[in-house]
């Protein structure tokens, strides 16, 4: 609504009517020649004596309110961030605890399964020995006299063999020597345990000079000649990674290297 030029309008945020939101309001105007009404000194005097006293209190309060609001928002954001970080840490700890528990459970289950498998294999091996004694072990006859010792006892077990292409009867004999005396031959089974193959995790060696006797299905004639040259004195011993004789001899992993 200026009618005289130059014309200046001084505006500021002021309280809204009835406590409503602040609104931009025209405080006063100046119009007229720059030499008088709109001179620099006139403008400065108006600002100093009228504009600032009228607006400073409200603008300072508005500024404080907005600063407080921003500070509250910042504090809330920091609290939310701290809460989220704590929740993330808790979730990571819970996941790690669950993973550790899962791994420990799997380790226990694997150990229990390994123990059950070992016990089952031991029982099957015992049954197989008795089956072998009845059906696989040849009669004690032939020109080669063998004195075989096993870890379960220091007794020299004497048996005669007939030289042939296979040395398997000698290893079968070593297995049968671990059968407890309480298991009499008349109760030996007629069928081998299902799914069991003897691992032959032991070696047979001559007394002196020490020489390992090979397990052969064919071409074992030279091995029998070596046994005959050694006088038939043989020892059976568990291999380093085997379990042969452990159940009968009470061996443990720590005693695996002990002499017998």
C-alpha positions as CSV (number, residue, x, y, z in Angstrom):
1,X,0.0,0.0,0.0
2,X,3.0,2.3,-0.6
3,X,2.0,5.6,-2.2
4,X,5.3,7.4,-1.7
5,X,8.7,6.3,-2.9
6,X,11.1,5.2,-1.7
7,X,9.0,3.2,0.8
8,X,10.3,0.7,3.4
9,X,8.3,-1.8,5.3
10,X,9.7,-3.5,8.5
11,X,8.4,-7.0,9.1
12,X,9.0,-9.6,11.7
13,X,7.5,-12.8,13.2
14,X,5.1,-11.9,15.9
15,X,2.7,-13.9,18.1
16,X,-0.4,-15.1,16.4
17,X,-3.8,-14.1,17.7
18,X,-5.1,-16.3,20.5
19,X,-1.8,-18.1,21.0
20,X,-1.7,-19.5,17.4
21,X,1.5,-20.0,15.5
22,X,3.7,-16.9,14.9
23,X,3.1,-15.1,11.7
24,X,5.0,-12.6,9.6
25,X,3.6,-9.1,10.4
26,X,4.3,-5.6,9.2
27,X,5.5,-3.6,12.1
28,X,5.8,-0.1,10.5
29,X,6.7,1.6,7.3
30,X,8.9,4.5,6.3
31,X,8.3,6.5,3.1
32,X,9.6,9.7,1.8
33,X,12.8,11.3,0.5
34,X,16.2,9.8,1.5
35,X,17.3,13.2,2.7
36,X,14.8,13.2,5.6
37,X,12.3,10.4,6.3
38,X,14.2,7.5,4.8
39,X,17.7,8.7,5.6
40,X,20.2,6.3,7.2
41,X,20.0,8.0,10.5
42,X,16.2,7.9,10.5
43,X,16.2,4.2,9.6
44,X,18.7,3.4,12.4
45,X,16.8,5.4,14.9
46,X,13.5,3.6,14.1
47,X,15.2,0.2,14.3
48,X,16.9,1.0,17.6
49,X,14.0,2.7,19.3
50,X,11.0,0.9,18.0
51,X,11.7,-2.3,16.0
52,X,14.2,-4.0,18.3
53,X,12.4,-3.2,21.6
54,X,9.1,-4.5,20.1
55,X,10.5,-7.7,18.6
56,X,13.5,-8.8,20.6
57,X,11.7,-10.4,23.5
58,X,9.5,-12.5,21.3
59,X,12.2,-13.5,18.8
60,X,14.6,-14.5,21.6
61,X,11.8,-16.6,23.2
62,X,11.1,-18.1,19.8
63,X,14.7,-18.8,19.2
64,X,15.1,-20.5,22.6
65,X,12.0,-22.6,22.0
66,X,13.4,-23.7,18.6
67,X,16.8,-24.3,20.1
68,X,15.2,-26.4,22.9
69,X,13.2,-28.3,20.3
70,X,16.3,-29.0,18.2
71,X,18.2,-30.0,21.4
72,X,15.4,-32.4,22.4
73,X,15.3,-33.8,18.9
74,X,19.1,-34.3,19.0
75,X,19.0,-35.8,22.4
76,X,16.2,-38.1,21.3
77,X,18.2,-39.1,18.2
78,X,21.2,-39.8,20.4
79,X,19.1,-41.9,22.7
80,X,17.6,-43.8,19.8
81,X,21.0,-44.4,18.4
82,X,22.4,-45.6,21.7
83,X,19.4,-47.8,22.2
84,X,19.8,-49.3,18.7
85,X,23.5,-49.8,19.2
86,X,22.8,-51.6,22.5
87,X,20.1,-53.7,20.8
88,X,22.5,-54.6,18.1
89,X,25.2,-55.6,20.6
90,X,22.6,-57.7,22.5
91,X,21.5,-59.3,19.3
92,X,25.1,-60.1,18.3
93,X,25.8,-61.5,21.8
94,X,22.6,-63.6,21.6
95,X,23.5,-64.8,18.1
96,X,27.0,-65.7,19.3
97,X,25.6,-67.4,22.4
98,X,23.2,-69.4,20.2
99,X,25.9,-70.3,17.7
100,X,28.3,-71.4,20.6
101,X,25.5,-73.5,22.1
102,X,24.7,-75.0,18.7
103,X,28.4,-75.8,18.1
104,X,28.7,-77.3,21.6
105,X,25.5,-79.4,21.0
106,X,26.8,-80.6,17.7
107,X,30.2,-81.4,19.3
108,X,28.5,-83.4,22.1
109,X,26.2,-85.2,19.6
110,X,29.3,-86.0,17.4
111,X,31.2,-87.3,20.5
112,X,28.2,-89.4,21.6
113,X,27.7,-90.8,18.1
114,X,31.4,-91.5,17.8
115,X,31.3,-93.3,21.1
116,X,28.2,-95.3,20.1
117,X,29.8,-96.2,16.8
118,X,33.0,-97.3,18.5
119,X,31.1,-99.4,21.0
120,X,29.0,-100.9,18.2
121,X,32.1,-101.6,16.2
122,X,33.8,-103.2,19.2
123,X,30.8,-105.5,19.8
124,X,30.7,-106.4,16.1
125,X,34.4,-107.1,16.1
126,X,34.0,-109.4,19.1
127,X,31.2,-111.3,17.4
128,X,33.2,-111.5,14.2
129,X,36.2,-113.0,16.0
130,X,34.0,-115.8,17.4
131,X,32.5,-116.4,13.9
132,X,36.1,-116.4,12.4
133,X,37.2,-118.9,15.1
134,X,34.5,-121.3,14.0
135,X,34.4,-120.8,10.2
136,X,37.6,-119.0,9.0
137,X,40.4,-120.3,11.2
138,X,42.0,-123.4,9.6
139,X,42.9,-126.4,11.8
140,X,46.2,-126.4,13.5
141,X,48.1,-128.5,11.1
142,X,51.0,-128.1,8.7
143,X,54.8,-127.8,8.8
144,X,55.1,-124.2,10.0
145,X,54.9,-123.9,13.8
146,X,54.1,-120.4,14.9
147,X,54.4,-119.0,18.5
148,X,52.4,-115.8,18.5
149,X,52.1,-113.3,21.3
150,X,49.4,-110.6,21.6
151,X,49.0,-107.5,23.8
152,X,46.3,-109.1,25.9
153,X,48.8,-111.6,27.5
154,X,52.4,-112.6,27.5
155,X,51.5,-116.2,26.6
156,X,53.1,-117.8,23.6
157,X,50.2,-119.1,21.5
158,X,51.3,-122.1,19.5
159,X,49.6,-123.2,16.2
160,X,50.7,-124.9,13.1
161,X,50.0,-123.6,9.6
162,X,50.4,-124.7,6.0
163,X,52.2,-122.3,3.7
164,X,50.1,-121.0,0.9
165,X,49.4,-118.0,-1.2
166,X,47.5,-116.2,1.6
167,X,48.7,-115.1,5.0
168,X,45.2,-114.2,6.1
169,X,44.8,-117.2,8.3
170,X,47.7,-115.9,10.5
171,X,45.9,-112.6,11.0
172,X,42.6,-114.3,11.6
173,X,44.4,-116.3,14.3
174,X,45.7,-113.2,15.9
175,X,42.2,-111.8,16.1
176,X,40.8,-114.9,17.7
177,X,43.4,-114.8,20.4
178,X,41.6,-111.8,21.8
179,X,38.5,-113.8,22.5
180,X,37.9,-114.0,26.3
181,X,38.1,-117.5,27.7
182,X,34.6,-117.2,29.0
183,X,33.3,-117.3,25.4
184,X,33.5,-121.0,24.6
185,X,33.7,-122.2,21.0
186,X,30.4,-124.1,21.3
187,X,28.5,-120.8,21.4
188,X,30.3,-119.2,18.4
189,X,27.9,-117.8,15.8
190,X,27.4,-119.2,12.3
191,X,26.9,-115.8,10.7
192,X,29.2,-112.8,10.8
193,X,27.8,-109.4,12.0
194,X,26.0,-107.5,9.3
195,X,28.0,-104.8,7.6
196,X,31.3,-105.4,9.5
197,X,34.6,-105.8,7.8
198,X,37.6,-106.4,10.1
199,X,40.1,-103.5,9.7
200,X,43.2,-105.5,10.6
201,X,44.6,-102.4,12.4
202,X,47.5,-104.3,13.8
203,X,50.7,-105.7,12.5
204,X,52.5,-109.0,13.0
205,X,56.3,-108.8,13.2
206,X,59.1,-111.4,13.6
207,X,61.0,-111.4,16.9
208,X,64.6,-111.0,15.5
209,X,65.4,-109.5,13.2
210,X,62.3,-107.5,13.4
211,X,60.4,-107.7,10.1
212,X,56.7,-107.0,9.4
213,X,54.6,-109.8,8.1
214,X,52.5,-108.7,5.2
215,X,48.8,-109.5,4.9
216,X,48.4,-111.0,1.4
217,X,45.6,-112.8,-0.3
218,X,47.9,-113.9,-3.1
219,X,51.7,-114.4,-3.4
220,X,52.3,-115.0,0.2
221,X,54.7,-118.0,-0.1
222,X,57.7,-115.8,0.5
223,X,56.1,-114.4,3.6
224,X,55.7,-117.9,5.0
225,X,59.3,-118.6,4.2
226,X,60.3,-115.5,6.2
227,X,58.2,-116.8,9.1
228,X,59.9,-120.2,8.9
229,X,63.3,-118.6,8.9
230,X,62.4,-116.5,12.0
231,X,61.6,-119.8,13.8
232,X,57.9,-118.9,13.9
233,X,58.4,-116.4,16.8
234,X,55.9,-113.6,16.1
235,X,54.4,-110.6,17.9
236,X,51.1,-108.9,17.1
237,X,50.9,-105.2,18.0
238,X,48.4,-102.4,17.5
239,X,49.1,-99.9,14.8
240,X,49.4,-96.2,15.8
241,X,46.0,-95.2,14.5
242,X,44.3,-98.5,15.3
243,X,42.1,-99.7,18.2
244,X,43.0,-103.4,18.1
245,X,43.1,-104.9,21.5
246,X,42.1,-101.7,23.4
247,X,38.9,-103.2,24.8
248,X,40.6,-106.4,25.9
249,X,43.8,-104.7,27.2
250,X,42.2,-101.7,28.8
251,X,44.3,-99.3,26.7
252,X,43.5,-95.7,26.5
253,X,44.7,-93.0,24.1
254,X,47.3,-92.0,26.6
255,X,48.6,-95.5,27.0
256,X,48.7,-96.2,23.3
257,X,52.5,-96.2,23.2
258,X,53.0,-98.4,26.3
259,X,54.9,-101.6,26.0
260,X,53.2,-104.9,26.7
